[in-house]
Amino acid sequence: MKYIDAGILLIILCTFSEIQSSEIFRFCNWSDPKLQDCLEKSIQQGIESLRYRDGMNLPSSDPFFVENIVLDTAKTSVKLDLKFNNVQVFGFSNLTVLRVDYNEKENILSFVSEHPRMILKGQYITKGNILVLSVFGEGDFVITTFDTIMRIEIHIGDGNGTHCIRIKKVVLTLKPALVKFDFKNLFNGDKILADTVLKTVNDNWDLVYNDVENGINKVFSESFEQVAKKLFEIICFPMFQS
């Protein structure tokens, strides 16, 4: 009987939390007529159970850490040199799993989840133009996303001679319903100019986000992929069986 190990999805989704008990991993039978429901409940249960603890030498899932994000917007309406450093993402583990799929032919696991609010904090450096406004600044930033739909595709490779799953590639996309930007120390602290720019940016958040969306998705995909590969080297999840 073919099955999908829901633990695989739990680990990727919780990104990098320590496994304390195998009880949180529930196997779902491929032939189960309620497979979809089983997977969704299993993932949801596991995510609520998993919390970061010391012991595996892996980062926390909440906050999730990204060392830096460099966005190339030269060909967009933003036209901004924008770099984020020491980025922490809060609220990642607060989610509702909406759908889980396994493409047997392509060997791809995917799931869709909704995150009510995620907060990105760190430092930024920027210079260029946002819409029609010239902008420069350096300091702390907070970006808040609301009702974000996240889709993760996990491309699975062979076990390199073992029975353990190995990750080939991870593709992640984020689709927020609303984004709020807050950049401290724009224009070297000129509050009037900064408030004007931030109001314009937040009033047109969708245009701004659309211009940086591909860059953000690329960075998060790469970060997830790196840690997922390391995780699956530490923990052996069995290949799908028939």
C-alpha positions in Angstrom: 0.0 0.0 0.0 1.4 3.3 -1.0 1.6 6.1 1.6 2.8 9.6 2.0 4.8 10.4 5.1 3.1 13.5 6.4 6.2 14.1 8.6 8.1 15.2 5.5 5.6 18.0 5.0 5.6 18.9 8.7 9.3 19.3 8.8 9.6 21.5 5.8 6.6 23.6 6.8 7.8 24.0 10.4 11.2 24.6 8.9 13.9 23.4 11.1 12.1 22.7 14.4 13.5 19.8 16.5 11.6 16.5 16.5 11.0 15.4 20.1 8.5 12.6 19.5 7.6 10.4 16.5 4.0 10.5 17.8 3.5 13.8 16.0 4.1 12.1 12.6 1.1 10.4 11.3 1.2 8.1 8.3 -1.6 8.5 5.8 -2.5 5.6 3.5 -2.4 6.4 -0.2 -5.6 4.3 -0.7 -7.5 6.1 2.0 -10.5 7.7 0.5 -10.0 10.5 3.0 -6.3 11.0 2.2 -6.6 14.7 1.7 -8.3 15.2 5.0 -5.8 12.9 6.7 -2.8 14.9 5.4 -4.2 18.3 6.2 -5.1 17.3 9.8 -1.7 15.6 10.2 0.3 18.6 9.1 -1.8 21.0 11.2 -1.4 18.8 14.3 2.3 18.4 13.7 2.9 22.1 13.3 1.0 22.9 16.4 3.1 20.3 18.3 6.5 21.2 17.0 8.5 23.9 18.7 12.1 24.9 18.3 14.5 23.5 20.9 18.3 23.1 21.1 19.8 19.9 20.0 19.8 19.6 16.2 21.9 22.6 15.3 19.2 24.0 13.1 17.6 27.4 13.1 14.2 28.2 14.6 11.0 28.1 12.5 9.6 31.1 14.3 11.3 33.4 13.9 12.6 32.1 10.7 16.0 33.7 9.8 17.2 34.9 6.4 20.7 36.4 6.4 20.1 38.8 3.6 17.7 39.7 0.7 19.0 41.7 -2.2 16.3 42.8 -4.7 17.1 43.6 -8.3 14.4 46.1 -9.4 16.3 47.8 -12.2 13.7 46.6 -14.8 10.6 47.5 -12.7 8.7 50.6 -11.8 10.4 50.6 -8.4 14.0 51.0 -9.8 15.5 50.7 -6.3 18.7 49.3 -4.9 17.3 47.5 -1.8 19.1 45.2 0.5 17.7 43.6 3.7 20.0 42.2 6.3 19.5 39.9 9.4 15.9 39.3 8.5 13.7 37.6 11.0 10.2 36.3 10.0 7.7 36.0 12.8 4.3 34.3 12.5 5.4 31.6 10.1 4.2 28.8 12.3 0.7 30.3 12.8 -1.1 28.9 9.8 -4.0 26.9 8.4 -3.2 24.2 6.0 -5.6 24.5 3.0 -4.4 21.8 0.6 -1.9 19.0 0.3 -1.0 17.3 -3.0 1.5 14.7 -4.2 2.3 14.4 -7.9 3.4 10.8 -8.2 4.6 11.2 -11.8 6.8 14.2 -11.1 7.6 13.2 -7.6 6.6 16.5 -6.1 5.0 17.2 -2.8 3.2 20.5 -2.5 1.0 22.2 0.1 -0.9 25.5 0.4 -1.2 27.3 3.7 -2.7 30.6 4.9 -0.8 32.8 7.4 -3.0 35.5 9.1 0.0 37.7 9.8 3.7 37.5 9.2 6.2 40.2 10.4 9.6 40.7 8.8 12.1 42.6 10.8 15.7 43.6 10.2 17.9 46.3 8.7 17.7 47.8 5.3 19.8 49.9 2.9 18.2 51.6 -0.1 18.6 54.2 -2.8 16.7 54.8 -5.9 13.0 55.4 -6.8 9.7 54.0 -5.7 7.0 54.8 -8.2 7.8 58.5 -9.0 9.6 59.3 -5.7 13.3 59.5 -5.1 14.2 57.5 -1.9 17.3 56.9 0.2 17.8 55.6 3.7 19.4 53.1 6.1 18.1 51.6 9.3 15.5 49.2 10.8 12.5 48.0 8.9 9.3 46.2 9.6 7.2 44.6 6.9 3.8 43.1 7.8 1.9 40.8 5.6 -1.8 39.9 6.1 -3.7 36.7 5.1 -0.7 35.4 3.1 -1.2 32.4 0.9 2.0 30.3 0.7 2.6 27.5 -1.7 5.6 25.2 -1.3 6.6 22.6 -3.9 9.1 20.0 -2.7 10.9 18.2 -5.6 12.1 14.8 -4.4 15.1 13.0 -5.7 16.3 9.5 -5.3 18.0 8.3 -2.1 21.5 8.1 -3.5 21.6 4.4 -2.8 19.7 4.6 0.4 16.0 4.2 1.3 16.0 7.8 2.6 14.3 10.7 0.8 16.5 13.5 -0.6 15.5 17.0 -1.7 16.3 18.2 -5.2 14.6 21.6 -5.1 12.1 23.7 -3.2 9.9 26.3 -4.8 8.1 28.8 -2.6 5.6 31.5 -3.5 3.9 34.1 -1.2 0.7 35.9 -2.1 -0.3 38.4 0.6 -3.7 40.0 0.7 -2.2 43.2 2.2 1.3 44.4 3.0 2.4 47.3 5.2 5.8 48.8 5.0 7.7 50.7 7.7 11.3 51.9 7.1 13.0 53.9 9.8 15.4 56.7 9.1 14.4 57.4 5.5 16.0 60.6 4.2 18.3 60.6 7.2 15.4 61.0 9.6 13.4 63.7 7.8 10.0 62.8 9.1 7.9 64.9 6.7 9.6 63.3 3.6 9.6 59.8 5.2 5.9 60.0 6.1 5.0 61.1 2.6 6.9 58.3 0.9 5.6 55.6 3.3 2.0 56.8 2.8 2.5 56.5 -1.0 4.1 53.1 -0.7 1.4 51.7 1.6 -1.4 53.2 -0.5 0.1 51.4 -3.5 1.5 48.4 -1.7 0.3 46.0 -4.4 2.3 47.7 -7.1 5.4 47.8 -4.9 5.1 44.2 -3.9 4.5 43.0 -7.4 7.8 44.5 -8.4 9.7 42.8 -5.7 7.7 39.5 -5.5 9.9 37.4 -7.7 13.0 38.4 -5.8 11.4 37.6 -2.4 10.1 34.3 -3.6 13.5 33.3 -5.0 15.4 34.1 -1.7 12.9 32.3 0.4 12.9 29.3 -1.9 16.7 29.1 -1.7 16.7 29.5 2.1 14.1 26.7 2.5 16.0 24.5 0.1 19.3 24.8 1.8 17.9 23.9 5.2 15.6 21.2 3.9 18.5 19.5 2.3 20.5 19.7 5.5 17.6 18.5 7.5 17.0 15.4 5.3 20.7 14.5 5.6 20.3 14.5 9.4 16.9 12.7 9.5 16.0 9.8 7.4 12.5 9.8 6.0 11.7 6.7 4.0 11.1 6.8 0.3 7.5 6.3 -0.7 6.6 2.6 -0.7 4.2 0.5 -2.6 
